[in-house]
């Protein structure tokens, strides 16, 4: 099953980008999608729902 394409906002470069290359992380009971920024080596995080995280593991 293919992952959904979602958009991230890079706060360092102040630009949005879309990707399907992300991982789902559970931190303190909240679900996040995490990916590397295309403009650097830092990570971009986005809060996602529990249902979204189960569909896109």
Secondary structure by P-SEA (a helix, b strand, c coil): ccccccccccccccbbbbbcbbbbbbcccbbbbbbbbccccbbbbbbbcaaaaaacc
